[in-house]
Amino acid sequence: MLALAIWQMRSGSVRFLHSYHYSNVPAAELPALARESGRWLAVAGASVALMGLSLLLPGPASDVASAACLVVTFVAIVMACNAIIRRNGSLFG
């Protein structure tokens, strides 16, 4: 997820988004949508990776770190959806 988000930000391509997420976005704004939603998807991807690493921590610290990563992942996904809604008018075309 992190690698795809980085590619999306660097290329400015919305190829990995469903077409209904950008059906109302003018072609000139597609790279901006790719960068903005990609940023939040990168945060979510990094958080998921860190969540896996948090399992290496001792008991209570692992639970706290996993919970924090879960919250960050959820917020990042909401923000990525918000970027799509702001540019497309809705999440589903």
Helices and strands as residue ranges (DSSP letters): H 2-11, G 19-21, G 27-29, H 30-54, H 59-88
